[in-house]
Amino acid sequence: MKLLQYKKLTIITAIGVLSSIVLILNGCAASQKIEAKSGAQLWAENCQRCHNTPSPSTFSPEQWETVGMHMQTRALITEKEREKIVAFLKQ
């Protein structure tokens, strides 16, 4: 009986470890896809989800920095994504 429980526990643990590995690898693949995107692409994909995007000339470069910081928390984007978006908007 204990041997059967041990085998079940081993199988469950192995499945858990494999699932974790798959999730980690998928996360890495998603990060690489984001890494390859330009600031313009990230701006269009993330900002238009919730509202019409303003023209890049709407705000000064300093204001875009502030807007970027605010929207990073609101849109749940990474720091790297924010940096790319803000760099695009400041051009």
N, C-alpha and C positions, 0 to 999 in steps of 0.2 A: 504494500500500500504506500509506504513512504517513497519507494523507488518511482512509482507512478506519479506522485506529487512532485518529486524532484524533476522528472522529465517534463511535466507540464510547466513548471516554473522556468526551466531552462528554455523551453520553446517560447514561452511568453517573453522572457528576457531577450532572446534572440530577435524576435519580431520587433520589440521595442527599439533595440539598437539599430536594426536595419531601417526601420521607419525614420528614426532620427537622422541617420546618414542620408537618406533620400531627401528629407526636408532641408538639410544643410546644403546639399548639392543643388537643389532647386533654387534656394536662396542665393547661392553664388552665381548661378546662371542669370537670375533676374538682375543682380547687381551689375554683372558684366553688360547686360543689355542697356541698363540705365547709363552706365559709364560711357557707352558708345554714342549716346544721344547728345545732340547739341543743346545749347541753352534755348534756342528758338523752339526746338521740338518739345523740350520739357515744359516751356512756358505755355505752348499751345495745348499740350495734353493735360497739364495740371491746373492751370488757371481757368480754362474754359469749362471745367467741370462744374464750377459753382456760379460763375458770373461772366459777363462779357469782359474781355480783356481790354484794358485801356491801351492807348497808343504808347509806345516807348517814350515819346516826347511829352507825355502828360506830366511826368515828374522829373525833378533834377536827379543827377546821379546819387546825391546824398539821400534824397527822399526814397529812391529805389532801394537803397540799403536798408532803410527803416521798414519800408513796405515788405521787403524780402524777409526780414527777421520776423515780422508779424505773421506773414503768410506761411512761413516754414512751420510754425506751430499749428496754424489753422488747417493747412492742407496736408499735414503730416508728410512733408518731404524731407529728405536728408540734407545735411549741410552742403554736401557736394552738389546736389541738385539746385539748392538755393543759390550757391555761388555761380553756377553756370547760367541760371536764369537771370540773376542780377547783372552779371557781366554782359549778357546779351542786351538787356534793357538799357544799360548805360552806354552802349555803343553809339 
